Amino acid sequence: MKLATRVGLAACVALGAIVPASANHSWSNYRWGRTSNPVQLRINSAVTGTWSTYVNIAINEWDASSKLDLKTFAPRSVSVSRKQCSPIPNEVLVCNDSYGKRGWLGIASVWLSGGRIAQATTKLNDSYFSMPQYSSQGWRRLVTCQEIGHDFGLAHQDENFTNPNLGSCMDYTNFPDNPGTGGEPNNWSPDSHDMAQLDTIYGGALDGTSTDTRVVSTNFGVREVGKPAASPRSLPREGAGDTAAEWGGAVHRDGQGRPDQFVRRFSDGTIMITHVLWTPGAKGTEAGPVHEGDGHTH
């Protein structure tokens, strides 16, 4: 059986919502823009030590999707700060560092511009992964796979923590190493439903074509798909930060009532959305009040 660790971003901002495995589990209506299939993404791995192994495993597993063409590189700039983990326009950046015992294991942030993901980061918190209870293969693989999955536009398959493990890293569990209770699978990797969801997210019309004229209604307002995105030079270069005060306004709670999804708006219309995976014992009270459905910073 699973205990409540967190409920991250669901397709709707309904308090305590449960998303069964058969449901859509895309991250609202957002995805990376593409002019051809599959979508090509550069994954910058700025991690150290054993994290390289776990990041490479996760990227290889997500790359099995027919809709994703992922290339992993070291960041182009040797001056990239793992502590800041500042986003790179049109790319994904994965970092690890000792971000402090602030209650979270990992965060994933995406910046939305013109109705599309324009840049994304994942941060893995060594302040906890250096502790025996989190230094296991299961915890590292689960958190790495799940946070990078958010960077592609996926939410979670199941938000009911008492359900058996689904065998997907987009599921919730306090037992990623699978102690064998009930013969449940581990939650280390994407499963076939995750892959099918990526097919749905990236199966529509290509961006920039005459057929791509949709207007989508999301949790954060109505966005025109065809609206021009900010130029790479004008995208925010500030990292997501390590505390709730830097993530913007809280708009969702997890199964323990802790704010776990945050929205920050920038003056040029760019939106930063951050998922937080709290540790099982974290209170999350430092995150402040939740304003359901409100994407503004408070």
Backbone as CSV, one residue per row, in Angstrom:
resi,resn,N_x,N_y,N_z,CA_x,CA_y,CA_z,C_x,C_y,C_z
1,MET,0.839,-1.192,0.000,0.000,0.000,0.000,0.873,1.240,0.000
2,LYS,0.328,2.315,-0.551,1.097,3.539,-0.674,0.580,4.577,0.299
3,LEU,1.501,5.393,0.831,1.152,6.502,1.702,1.255,7.784,0.914
4,ALA,0.577,8.825,1.358,0.543,10.077,0.600,1.884,10.784,0.674
5,THR,2.519,10.923,-0.477,3.711,11.746,-0.584,3.328,13.105,-1.124
6,ARG,2.593,13.107,-2.264,2.138,14.377,-2.796,1.163,14.132,-3.919
7,VAL,0.381,15.102,-4.229,-0.366,15.146,-5.465,0.183,16.318,-6.239
8,GLY,0.794,16.084,-7.373,1.357,17.164,-8.166,0.301,17.748,-9.062
9,LEU,0.706,18.155,-10.232,-0.208,18.808,-11.157,-1.117,17.784,-11.800
10,ALA,-2.408,17.958,-11.690,-3.384,17.127,-12.384,-3.954,17.925,-13.538
11,ALA,-4.735,17.277,-14.386,-5.282,17.975,-15.541,-6.311,19.017,-15.126
12,CYS,-6.864,18.896,-13.943,-7.757,19.925,-13.422,-7.285,20.299,-12.039
13,VAL,-7.706,21.494,-11.586,-7.264,21.955,-10.274,-8.391,21.689,-9.283
14,ALA,-8.764,20.428,-9.129,-9.808,20.043,-8.198,-9.154,19.467,-6.962
15,LEU,-9.484,20.029,-5.832,-8.865,19.617,-4.583,-9.188,18.163,-4.318
16,GLY,-8.111,17.360,-4.127,-8.289,15.959,-3.793,-8.730,15.122,-4.967
17,ALA,-8.582,15.618,-6.190,-9.023,14.855,-7.352,-8.222,13.586,-7.497
18,ILE,-8.873,12.564,-8.032,-8.221,11.285,-8.290,-8.208,11.058,-9.783
19,VAL,-7.072,10.697,-10.324,-6.930,10.484,-11.749,-6.665,9.014,-12.001
20,PRO,-7.644,8.245,-12.461,-7.415,6.827,-12.700,-6.470,6.612,-13.849
21,ALA,-5.891,5.407,-13.911,-4.864,5.122,-14.902,-5.385,5.231,-16.319
22,SER,-6.705,5.052,-16.515,-7.251,5.089,-17.867,-7.519,6.496,-18.358
23,ALA,-7.335,7.507,-17.489,-7.680,8.880,-17.847,-6.530,9.601,-18.529
24,ASN,-6.901,10.725,-19.158,-5.891,11.609,-19.705,-5.049,12.160,-18.570
25,HIS,-3.736,12.119,-18.715,-2.896,12.713,-17.676,-1.836,13.620,-18.292
26,SER,-2.319,14.468,-19.218,-1.440,15.493,-19.754,-1.405,16.666,-18.795
27,TRP,-0.388,17.476,-18.917,-0.250,18.663,-18.088,-1.044,19.767,-18.769
28,SER,-2.298,19.943,-18.363,-3.203,20.877,-18.991,-3.167,20.650,-20.506
29,ASN,-3.053,21.722,-21.301,-2.996,21.572,-22.760,-1.630,21.943,-23.323
30,TYR,-0.619,21.949,-22.473,0.662,22.464,-22.914,1.614,21.379,-23.379
31,ARG,2.402,21.735,-24.368,3.431,20.853,-24.898,4.507,21.705,-25.552
32,TRP,5.605,21.069,-25.892,6.644,21.745,-26.660,6.150,21.947,-28.091
33,GLY,6.466,23.108,-28.662,6.116,23.356,-30.053,6.985,22.507,-30.974
34,ARG,6.443,22.170,-32.124,7.230,21.381,-33.075,6.767,21.690,-34.484
35,THR,7.690,21.632,-35.411,7.388,21.819,-36.834,7.532,20.516,-37.600
36,SER,7.930,19.453,-36.900,8.035,18.128,-37.510,7.888,17.092,-36.404
37,ASN,7.621,15.870,-36.808,7.537,14.771,-35.846,8.744,13.864,-35.988
38,PRO,9.310,13.329,-34.919,8.938,13.625,-33.527,9.509,14.971,-33.085
39,VAL,9.081,15.452,-31.909,9.624,16.696,-31.376,11.058,16.435,-30.923
40,GLN,11.973,17.284,-31.333,13.379,17.115,-30.985,13.730,18.026,-29.819
41,LEU,14.278,17.440,-28.780,14.619,18.190,-27.583,16.043,17.884,-27.144
42,ARG,16.758,18.934,-26.799,18.089,18.781,-26.224,17.949,18.763,-24.705
43,ILE,18.445,17.706,-24.076,18.426,17.573,-22.625,19.831,17.854,-22.112
44,ASN,19.981,18.939,-21.381,21.279,19.308,-20.820,21.408,18.700,-19.428
45,SER,22.352,17.813,-19.261,22.542,17.137,-17.988,23.705,17.779,-17.243
46,ALA,23.372,18.552,-16.212,24.390,19.227,-15.415,24.581,18.523,-14.080
47,VAL,24.255,17.229,-14.039,24.304,16.486,-12.785,25.695,15.922,-12.532
48,THR,25.923,15.537,-11.280,27.218,14.987,-10.873,27.022,13.621,-10.225
49,GLY,28.137,12.908,-10.062,28.125,11.631,-9.362,27.200,10.611,-10.005
50,THR,26.519,9.833,-9.157,25.660,8.760,-9.662,24.415,9.279,-10.368
51,TRP,24.112,10.573,-10.230,22.938,11.105,-10.920,23.043,10.932,-12.432
52,SER,24.242,10.933,-12.969,24.399,10.753,-14.416,23.762,9.451,-14.877
53,THR,23.940,8.400,-14.087,23.349,7.109,-14.428,21.833,7.195,-14.448
54,TYR,21.247,7.802,-13.417,19.793,7.858,-13.327,19.175,8.775,-14.375
55,VAL,19.837,9.884,-14.667,19.335,10.770,-15.715,19.407,10.073,-17.071
56,ASN,20.506,9.397,-17.349,20.631,8.690,-18.630,19.586,7.597,-18.770
57,ILE,19.321,6.868,-17.690,18.280,5.834,-17.741,16.928,6.464,-18.062
58,ALA,16.596,7.542,-17.350,15.303,8.190,-17.568,15.166,8.712,-18.997
59,ILE,16.207,9.353,-19.501,16.144,9.894,-20.868,16.003,8.773,-21.886
60,ASN,16.743,7.699,-21.701,16.636,6.563,-22.631,15.234,5.961,-22.608
61,GLU,14.635,5.900,-21.420,13.288,5.336,-21.324,12.249,6.258,-21.955
62,TRP,12.336,7.553,-21.712,11.389,8.478,-22.329,11.607,8.562,-23.834
63,ASP,12.837,8.385,-24.275,13.146,8.455,-25.703,12.528,7.297,-26.484
64,ALA,12.043,6.285,-25.774,11.368,5.171,-26.452,10.049,5.612,-27.073
65,SER,9.531,6.767,-26.654,8.321,7.306,-27.263,8.589,7.664,-28.720
66,SER,7.651,7.304,-29.582,7.793,7.634,-31.006,7.623,9.121,-31.261
67,LYS,7.136,9.869,-30.244,6.890,11.300,-30.401,8.030,12.163,-29.884
68,LEU,9.011,11.553,-29.234,10.125,12.307,-28.674,11.436,11.851,-29.289
69,ASP,12.269,12.813,-29.644,13.629,12.534,-30.110,14.553,13.314,-29.177
70,LEU,15.079,12.618,-28.181,15.832,13.268,-27.107,17.320,13.065,-27.284
71,LYS,18.065,14.135,-27.126,19.523,14.085,-27.192,20.066,14.649,-25.884
72,THR,20.928,13.879,-25.231,21.486,14.308,-23.956,22.899,14.828,-24.132
73,PHE,23.162,15.998,-23.580,24.470,16.632,-23.683,24.845,17.237,-22.340
74,ALA,26.128,17.484,-22.175,26.552,18.375,-21.102,26.176,19.786,-21.531
75,PRO,25.853,20.671,-20.600,25.497,22.048,-20.980,26.584,22.685,-21.828
76,ARG,26.172,23.504,-22.785,27.141,24.154,-23.675,28.101,25.047,-22.912
77,SER,27.603,25.684,-21.848,28.435,26.600,-21.083,29.003,25.896,-19.855
78,VAL,30.294,25.951,-19.687,30.921,25.330,-18.524,30.615,26.119,-17.254
79,SER,30.028,27.300,-17.415,29.740,28.150,-16.259,28.334,27.918,-15.704
80,VAL,27.612,26.910,-16.229,26.273,26.631,-15.736,26.320,26.324,-14.249
81,SER,25.495,27.004,-13.486,25.446,26.807,-12.041,24.373,25.785,-11.712
82,ARG,24.767,24.671,-11.114,23.792,23.679,-10.700,22.897,24.228,-9.599
83,LYS,23.430,25.109,-8.791,22.644,25.715,-7.726,21.529,26.584,-8.293
84,GLN,21.843,27.410,-9.269,20.840,28.285,-9.870,19.945,27.531,-10.847
85,CYS,20.526,26.610,-11.608,19.797,25.830,-12.615,18.944,26.746,-13.495
86,SER,19.582,27.764,-14.042,18.880,28.738,-14.871,18.464,28.116,-16.195
87,PRO,17.232,28.310,-16.626,16.726,27.659,-17.832,17.464,28.080,-19.094
88,ILE,17.467,27.180,-20.067,18.085,27.411,-21.365,16.968,27.451,-22.402
89,PRO,16.818,28.534,-23.161,15.718,28.644,-24.120,15.640,27.452,-25.059
90,ASN,14.434,26.909,-25.204,14.113,25.819,-26.120,14.730,24.480,-25.721
91,GLU,15.220,24.374,-24.481,15.879,23.149,-24.049,15.477,22.800,-22.620
92,VAL,15.851,21.576,-22.203,15.627,21.106,-20.845,16.968,21.073,-20.120
93,LEU,16.989,21.499,-18.867,18.199,21.449,-18.053,17.893,20.663,-16.784
94,VAL,18.719,19.649,-16.480,18.561,18.835,-15.277,19.756,19.086,-14.366
95,CYS,19.491,19.432,-13.106,20.545,19.785,-12.157,20.378,19.021,-10.850
96,ASN,21.472,18.836,-10.154,21.423,18.376,-8.769,22.311,19.273,-7.926
97,ASP,21.958,19.434,-6.677,22.767,20.205,-5.736,22.132,20.044,-4.365
98,SER,22.805,20.523,-3.358,22.239,20.553,-2.007,21.432,21.837,-1.879
99,TYR,20.153,21.749,-2.180,19.293,22.928,-2.197,18.729,23.249,-0.816
100,GLY,19.097,22.458,0.171,18.645,22.709,1.531,17.501,21.806,1.932
101,LYS,17.385,21.575,3.232,16.297,20.739,3.743,15.038,21.580,3.856
102,ARG,14.480,21.840,2.694,13.300,22.703,2.571,12.029,21.879,2.404
103,GLY,12.150,20.564,2.517,10.975,19.704,2.464,10.724,19.039,1.132
104,TRP,11.493,19.366,0.083,11.215,18.778,-1.228,12.384,17.949,-1.755
105,LEU,12.010,16.868,-2.455,12.984,15.976,-3.084,13.360,16.450,-4.481
106,GLY,12.372,16.903,-5.228,12.621,17.348,-6.596,11.561,18.332,-7.034
107,ILE,11.919,19.210,-7.954,10.942,20.105,-8.567,11.160,20.113,-10.081
108,ALA,10.071,20.296,-10.787,10.123,20.463,-12.237,9.435,21.777,-12.569
109,SER,10.078,22.609,-13.381,9.509,23.901,-13.766,9.501,24.015,-15.280
110,VAL,8.403,24.514,-15.826,8.345,24.827,-17.250,7.929,26.280,-17.402
111,TRP,8.461,26.926,-18.426,8.116,28.302,-18.771,7.284,28.244,-20.040
112,LEU,6.082,28.824,-19.978,5.169,28.801,-21.108,5.196,30.136,-21.828
113,SER,5.280,30.089,-23.142,5.281,31.300,-23.958,4.546,31.004,-25.257
114,GLY,3.589,31.852,-25.607,2.830,31.622,-26.822,2.042,30.335,-26.791
115,GLY,1.658,29.894,-25.590,0.863,28.683,-25.476,1.663,27.400,-25.551
116,ARG,2.986,27.496,-25.547,3.835,26.315,-25.655,4.937,26.365,-24.606
117,ILE,5.465,25.192,-24.243,6.612,25.138,-23.347,7.815,25.692,-24.097
118,ALA,8.487,26.666,-23.493,9.617,27.317,-24.149,10.958,26.927,-23.529
119,GLN,10.943,26.448,-22.288,12.153,26.000,-21.605,11.712,25.268,-20.337
120,ALA,12.590,24.410,-19.815,12.203,23.606,-18.655,13.427,23.216,-17.848
121,THR,13.227,23.021,-16.553,14.304,22.553,-15.685,13.780,21.504,-14.716
122,THR,14.681,20.636,-14.275,14.428,19.688,-13.189,15.547,19.850,-12.177
123,LYS,15.182,19.923,-10.884,16.166,20.053,-9.814,16.006,18.883,-8.840
124,LEU,17.122,18.216,-8.527,17.156,17.055,-7.651,17.934,17.433,-6.396
125,ASN,17.299,17.293,-5.237,17.815,17.876,-4.005,18.702,16.913,-3.220
126,ASP,20.009,17.111,-3.329,20.964,16.259,-2.631,20.900,16.391,-1.114
127,SER,20.289,17.437,-0.610,20.167,17.574,0.841,19.377,16.410,1.435
128,TYR,18.519,15.791,0.612,17.779,14.605,1.052,18.351,13.323,0.474
129,PHE,18.797,13.370,-0.778,19.285,12.139,-1.397,20.623,11.670,-0.817
130,SER,21.244,12.501,0.005,22.430,12.070,0.727,22.059,11.319,2.006
131,MET,20.771,11.311,2.344,20.282,10.609,3.532,19.960,9.159,3.175
132,PRO,20.211,8.205,4.077,20.017,6.775,3.767,18.631,6.434,3.248
133,GLN,17.599,7.054,3.785,16.245,6.668,3.379,15.897,7.093,1.959
134,TYR,16.656,8.017,1.385,16.371,8.470,0.025,17.476,8.159,-0.981
135,SER,18.550,7.571,-0.537,19.691,7.350,-1.437,19.559,6.062,-2.245
136,SER,18.411,5.409,-2.168,18.219,4.131,-2.860,18.009,4.326,-4.359
137,GLN,18.190,3.237,-5.085,17.937,3.257,-6.527,16.494,3.638,-6.827
138,GLY,15.556,3.086,-6.046,14.146,3.342,-6.318,13.764,4.798,-6.191
139,TRP,14.174,5.452,-5.097,13.844,6.861,-4.916,14.478,7.707,-6.014
140,ARG,15.741,7.448,-6.315,16.422,8.260,-7.329,15.796,8.087,-8.708
141,ARG,15.465,6.852,-9.061,14.871,6.624,-10.378,13.467,7.194,-10.461
142,LEU,12.671,7.021,-9.418,11.317,7.556,-9.418,11.316,9.066,-9.589
143,VAL,12.080,9.761,-8.757,12.053,11.220,-8.783,12.609,11.752,-10.102
144,THR,13.714,11.172,-10.571,14.304,11.623,-11.838,13.329,11.433,-12.986
145,CYS,12.754,10.235,-13.090,11.835,9.920,-14.185,10.592,10.797,-14.126
146,GLN,10.028,10.982,-12.925,8.793,11.749,-12.813,8.994,13.222,-13.119
147,GLU,10.041,13.827,-12.567,10.241,15.259,-12.790,10.566,15.559,-14.250
148,ILE,11.359,14.708,-14.891,11.638,14.912,-16.319,10.372,14.680,-17.137
149,GLY,9.531,13.728,-16.709,8.258,13.509,-17.391,7.376,14.746,-17.367
150,HIS,7.386,15.477,-16.249,6.638,16.739,-16.191,7.172,17.729,-17.220
151,ASP,8.470,17.714,-17.456,9.065,18.647,-18.415,8.560,18.413,-19.838
152,PHE,8.000,17.232,-20.112,7.454,16.938,-21.443,5.965,17.247,-21.548
153,GLY,5.331,17.573,-20.418,3.912,17.898,-20.435,3.018,16.874,-19.778
154,LEU,3.587,15.904,-19.065,2.792,14.877,-18.399,2.465,15.269,-16.964
155,ALA,1.259,14.941,-16.531,0.898,15.016,-15.120,0.987,13.590,-14.563
156,HIS,0.150,13.267,-13.573,0.239,11.955,-12.950,-0.899,11.047,-13.379
157,GLN,-0.638,9.760,-13.389,-1.672,8.794,-13.734,-2.661,8.582,-12.605
158,ASP,-2.163,8.520,-11.380,-3.015,8.173,-10.253,-2.627,9.022,-9.048
159,GLU,-3.619,9.629,-8.420,-3.363,10.465,-7.256,-3.982,9.883,-5.993
160,ASN,-4.347,8.617,-6.039,-4.865,7.926,-4.866,-3.727,7.117,-4.260
161,PHE,-3.268,7.530,-3.095,-2.071,6.940,-2.515,-2.303,5.588,-1.873
162,THR,-3.561,5.150,-1.746,-3.831,3.842,-1.167,-3.950,2.768,-2.234
163,ASN,-3.896,3.168,-3.517,-3.940,2.189,-4.602,-2.615,1.455,-4.728
164,PRO,-2.633,0.250,-5.264,-1.372,-0.455,-5.542,-0.547,0.322,-6.564
165,ASN,0.760,0.130,-6.526,1.634,0.752,-7.524,1.188,0.367,-8.926
166,LEU,1.230,1.347,-9.816,0.860,1.100,-11.210,2.029,0.597,-12.044
167,GLY,3.243,0.773,-11.538,4.408,0.430,-12.348,4.817,1.561,-13.263
168,SER,4.380,2.777,-12.960,4.730,3.972,-13.729,5.363,4.986,-12.806
169,CYS,6.380,5.687,-13.286,6.984,6.739,-12.463,6.085,7.956,-12.363
170,MET,4.996,7.999,-13.137,4.038,9.087,-13.038,2.903,8.719,-12.075
171,ASP,3.213,7.860,-11.130,2.304,7.411,-10.091,2.883,7.843,-8.744
172,TYR,2.085,7.788,-7.682,2.524,8.206,-6.367,2.800,6.998,-5.487
173,THR,3.882,7.035,-4.761,4.196,5.956,-3.847,5.256,6.406,-2.851
174,ASN,5.198,5.852,-1.653,6.283,6.001,-0.701,7.174,4.772,-0.710
175,PHE,6.876,3.851,-1.629,7.631,2.612,-1.693,8.182,2.383,-3.102
176,PRO,8.990,3.287,-3.622,9.508,3.112,-4.988,10.441,1.916,-5.121
177,ASP,11.025,1.458,-4.019,11.894,0.286,-4.087,11.112,-1.017,-4.037
178,ASN,9.775,-0.907,-3.906,8.898,-2.064,-3.929,9.326,-3.120,-2.924
179,PRO,8.896,-2.986,-1.672,9.287,-3.967,-0.663,8.608,-5.315,-0.835
180,GLY,7.731,-5.430,-1.830,7.112,-6.720,-2.103,5.703,-6.860,-1.573
181,THR,5.174,-5.856,-0.896,3.828,-5.932,-0.352,2.807,-6.106,-1.470
182,GLY,2.097,-7.206,-1.441,1.074,-7.452,-2.448,1.613,-7.712,-3.840
183,GLY,2.908,-7.900,-3.966,3.492,-8.152,-5.281,3.414,-6.963,-6.215
184,GLU,3.349,-5.750,-5.664,3.221,-4.562,-6.493,4.490,-4.294,-7.291
185,PRO,4.356,-3.759,-8.495,5.543,-3.400,-9.288,6.209,-2.152,-8.737
186,ASN,7.445,-1.931,-9.123,8.089,-0.668,-8.737,7.617,0.442,-9.662
187,ASN,7.823,1.673,-9.231,7.418,2.848,-10.004,8.653,3.605,-10.463
188,TRP,9.493,2.961,-11.241,10.764,3.555,-11.643,10.753,4.142,-13.041
189,SER,9.851,3.677,-13.886,9.955,3.942,-15.324,8.611,4.360,-15.913
190,PRO,8.614,4.927,-17.114,7.350,5.165,-17.823,6.721,3.825,-18.182
191,ASP,5.396,3.799,-18.294,4.738,2.579,-18.754,4.031,2.851,-20.079
192,SER,3.311,1.863,-20.574,2.675,1.991,-21.890,1.636,3.104,-21.910
193,HIS,0.976,3.353,-20.774,-0.018,4.428,-20.744,0.647,5.792,-20.837
194,ASP,1.820,5.945,-20.221,2.573,7.193,-20.371,2.918,7.426,-21.834
195,MET,3.334,6.373,-22.513,3.699,6.494,-23.921,2.481,6.833,-24.775
196,ALA,1.351,6.206,-24.455,0.127,6.520,-25.196,-0.285,7.967,-24.970
197,GLN,-0.065,8.481,-23.747,-0.410,9.872,-23.470,0.479,10.833,-24.249
198,LEU,1.752,10.500,-24.371,2.642,11.327,-25.194,2.190,11.321,-26.653
199,ASP,1.692,10.179,-27.126,1.158,10.118,-28.488,0.007,11.103,-28.648
200,THR,-0.823,11.215,-27.609,-1.953,12.138,-27.657,-1.491,13.588,-27.601
201,ILE,-0.576,13.880,-26.672,-0.104,15.257,-26.493,0.556,15.780,-27.755
202,TYR,1.354,14.936,-28.396,2.127,15.374,-29.558,1.586,14.809,-30.870
203,GLY,0.298,14.436,-30.860,-0.281,13.843,-32.057,-1.113,14.794,-32.886
204,GLY,-1.236,16.054,-32.449,-2.059,17.010,-33.172,-1.325,17.687,-34.312
205,ALA,-1.909,18.778,-34.779,-1.310,19.525,-35.881,0.023,20.122,-35.460
206,LEU,0.912,20.246,-36.427,2.211,20.844,-36.156,2.059,22.336,-35.900
207,ASP,2.980,22.907,-35.158,2.940,24.331,-34.892,3.346,25.118,-36.128
208,GLY,2.711,26.272,-36.286,3.073,27.134,-37.404,2.397,26.778,-38.701
209,THR,1.443,25.811,-38.662,0.734,25.439,-39.883,-0.621,26.119,-39.907
210,SER,-1.212,26.178,-41.089,-2.500,26.856,-41.229,-3.607,26.111,-40.496
211,THR,-3.394,24.821,-40.207,-4.431,24.048,-39.538,-4.373,24.181,-38.022
212,ASP,-3.313,24.774,-37.504,-3.137,24.885,-36.067,-3.665,26.234,-35.590
213,THR,-4.985,26.352,-35.503,-5.598,27.630,-35.168,-6.449,27.529,-33.907
214,ARG,-6.207,26.518,-33.098,-7.026,26.300,-31.919,-6.810,27.377,-30.853
215,VAL,-7.834,27.565,-30.054,-7.739,28.369,-28.839,-8.020,27.422,-27.689
216,VAL,-7.109,27.314,-26.751,-7.269,26.351,-25.674,-7.576,27.070,-24.363
217,SER,-8.471,26.477,-23.583,-8.797,26.989,-22.268,-8.087,26.132,-21.237
218,THR,-7.315,26.750,-20.371,-6.513,26.008,-19.414,-6.775,26.517,-18.002
219,ASN,-6.116,25.891,-17.049,-6.233,26.330,-15.663,-5.718,27.751,-15.463
220,PHE,-4.887,28.235,-16.378,-4.209,29.506,-16.184,-4.674,30.553,-17.186
221,GLY,-5.837,30.344,-17.798,-6.374,31.325,-18.715,-6.468,30.787,-20.131
222,VAL,-7.134,31.534,-20.989,-7.273,31.132,-22.390,-6.021,31.535,-23.156
223,ARG,-5.463,30.587,-23.896,-4.239,30.849,-24.647,-4.463,30.475,-26.107
224,GLU,-4.109,31.365,-27.019,-4.192,31.060,-28.439,-2.946,30.270,-28.835
225,VAL,-3.184,29.111,-29.463,-2.061,28.283,-29.862,-1.169,29.021,-30.841
226,GLY,-1.778,29.814,-31.720,-0.986,30.499,-32.724,-0.327,31.788,-32.265
227,LYS,-0.511,32.145,-31.001,0.074,33.396,-30.515,1.591,33.334,-30.560
228,PRO,2.251,34.348,-31.081,3.716,34.310,-31.160,4.360,34.145,-29.795
229,ALA,5.375,33.313,-29.737,6.115,33.113,-28.492,7.149,34.212,-28.335
230,ALA,7.594,34.393,-27.094,8.665,35.339,-26.848,9.938,34.847,-27.519
231,SER,10.773,35.768,-27.964,12.033,35.355,-28.571,12.919,34.738,-27.500
232,PRO,13.807,33.798,-27.874,14.680,33.167,-26.876,15.441,34.169,-26.020
233,ARG,15.828,35.288,-26.607,16.599,36.278,-25.862,15.787,36.939,-24.760
234,SER,14.474,36.994,-24.933,13.636,37.687,-23.955,13.033,36.755,-22.910
235,LEU,13.220,35.448,-23.050,12.687,34.520,-22.064,13.373,34.725,-20.715
236,PRO,12.652,34.551,-19.614,13.272,34.693,-18.296,14.446,33.738,-18.138
237,ARG,15.546,34.222,-17.597,16.736,33.402,-17.414,16.971,33.094,-15.946
238,GLU,16.101,33.576,-15.098,16.195,33.298,-13.668,15.716,31.883,-13.384
239,GLY,16.478,31.132,-12.591,16.061,29.795,-12.222,14.817,29.815,-11.348
240,ALA,14.217,28.642,-11.159,12.965,28.564,-10.403,13.150,28.882,-8.933
241,GLY,14.367,28.764,-8.417,14.606,29.015,-7.009,14.331,27.783,-6.164
242,ASP,14.596,27.902,-4.873,14.522,26.757,-3.972,13.365,26.833,-2.985
243,THR,12.657,27.954,-2.948,11.612,28.150,-1.947,10.294,28.546,-2.592
244,ALA,9.219,28.341,-1.842,7.889,28.662,-2.348,7.756,30.135,-2.697
245,ALA,8.464,31.002,-1.972,8.381,32.435,-2.243,8.852,32.777,-3.651
246,GLU,9.691,31.898,-4.227,10.224,32.134,-5.566,9.402,31.451,-6.660
247,TRP,8.446,30.624,-6.279,7.688,29.852,-7.261,6.402,30.535,-7.704
248,GLY,5.984,31.577,-6.995,4.762,32.277,-7.356,3.603,31.901,-6.465
249,GLY,2.399,31.957,-7.017,1.195,31.663,-6.254,0.864,30.193,-6.269
250,ALA,0.489,29.649,-5.111,0.107,28.244,-5.020,-1.309,28.054,-5.535
251,VAL,-1.531,27.036,-6.354,-2.845,26.826,-6.977,-3.388,25.416,-6.785
252,HIS,-2.689,24.573,-6.049,-3.131,23.189,-5.907,-2.550,22.599,-4.633
253,ARG,-3.267,21.660,-4.016,-2.776,20.966,-2.832,-2.571,19.484,-3.133
254,ASP,-1.679,18.867,-2.379,-1.502,17.430,-2.516,-2.408,16.696,-1.532
255,GLY,-2.266,15.375,-1.474,-3.149,14.568,-0.653,-3.007,14.818,0.828
256,GLN,-1.953,15.497,1.256,-1.780,15.857,2.655,-2.129,17.325,2.912
257,GLY,-2.721,17.970,1.906,-3.130,19.362,2.062,-2.025,20.372,1.881
258,ARG,-0.885,19.940,1.311,0.259,20.835,1.153,0.262,21.471,-0.234
259,PRO,0.471,22.784,-0.336,0.580,23.406,-1.662,1.722,22.759,-2.448
260,ASP,1.418,22.310,-3.670,2.453,21.592,-4.423,2.540,22.005,-5.885
261,GLN,1.724,22.951,-6.299,1.784,23.460,-7.670,1.719,24.978,-7.612
262,PHE,2.636,25.625,-8.307,2.788,27.070,-8.201,2.864,27.700,-9.584
263,VAL,2.334,28.910,-9.702,2.342,29.638,-10.968,2.915,31.036,-10.742
264,ARG,3.884,31.386,-11.550,4.472,32.723,-11.495,4.382,33.355,-12.872
265,ARG,3.839,34.559,-12.936,3.680,35.274,-14.196,4.746,36.356,-14.335
266,PHE,5.253,36.495,-15.554,6.241,37.528,-15.846,5.595,38.618,-16.691
267,SER,6.220,39.779,-16.715,5.623,40.952,-17.363,5.410,40.761,-18.860
268,ASP,6.210,39.896,-19.496,6.057,39.695,-20.944,5.005,38.651,-21.286
269,GLY,4.295,38.137,-20.266,3.268,37.132,-20.504,3.741,35.709,-20.312
270,THR,5.037,35.517,-20.153,5.570,34.186,-19.887,5.075,33.707,-18.520
271,ILE,4.775,32.427,-18.424,4.290,31.825,-17.188,5.239,30.710,-16.779
272,MET,5.647,30.695,-15.520,6.441,29.596,-14.979,5.560,28.761,-14.062
273,ILE,5.489,27.458,-14.329,4.729,26.552,-13.487,5.701,25.567,-12.852
274,THR,5.583,25.371,-11.552,6.507,24.505,-10.820,5.746,23.423,-10.067
275,HIS,6.144,22.175,-10.287,5.674,21.022,-9.508,6.638,20.808,-8.349
276,VAL,6.112,20.463,-7.198,6.957,20.184,-6.038,6.660,18.785,-5.526
277,LEU,7.688,17.966,-5.391,7.537,16.663,-4.776,8.072,16.763,-3.354
278,TRP,7.154,16.895,-2.394,7.546,17.016,-1.004,7.997,15.670,-0.446
279,THR,8.845,15.703,0.567,9.188,14.484,1.285,7.957,14.031,2.074
280,PRO,7.859,12.742,2.416,6.670,12.267,3.128,6.365,13.032,4.412
281,GLY,7.393,13.461,5.148,7.149,14.119,6.423,7.075,15.626,6.370
282,ALA,7.267,16.216,5.204,7.254,17.676,5.100,5.850,18.225,5.341
283,LYS,5.777,19.371,6.022,4.480,19.994,6.283,4.044,20.908,5.151
284,GLY,5.012,21.504,4.459,4.676,22.390,3.358,4.013,23.680,3.786
285,THR,4.022,23.980,5.077,3.331,25.169,5.566,4.006,26.457,5.133
286,GLU,5.312,26.373,4.821,6.015,27.580,4.399,5.558,28.061,3.027
287,ALA,4.785,27.223,2.326,4.339,27.593,0.990,3.197,28.596,1.014
288,GLY,2.554,28.764,2.147,1.488,29.746,2.223,0.153,29.206,1.749
289,PRO,-0.861,30.068,1.642,-2.213,29.627,1.271,-2.309,29.232,-0.191
290,VAL,-3.294,28.406,-0.480,-3.566,27.988,-1.851,-4.767,28.753,-2.369
291,HIS,-4.637,29.292,-3.565,-5.729,30.016,-4.219,-6.146,29.175,-5.413
292,GLU,-7.135,28.297,-5.237,-7.492,27.319,-6.252,-7.838,28.003,-7.570
293,GLY,-7.158,27.583,-8.623,-7.425,28.102,-9.953,-6.866,29.463,-10.233
294,ASP,-6.159,30.053,-9.294,-5.616,31.405,-9.456,-4.154,31.309,-9.847
295,GLY,-3.816,31.761,-11.038,-2.455,31.663,-11.507,-1.594,32.858,-11.203
296,HIS,-2.062,33.784,-10.383,-1.275,34.974,-10.087,-0.392,34.773,-8.876
297,THR,0.705,35.503,-8.823,1.594,35.449,-7.677,0.983,36.193,-6.498
298,HIS,1.077,35.590,-5.314,0.535,36.214,-4.104,1.663,36.390,-3.092
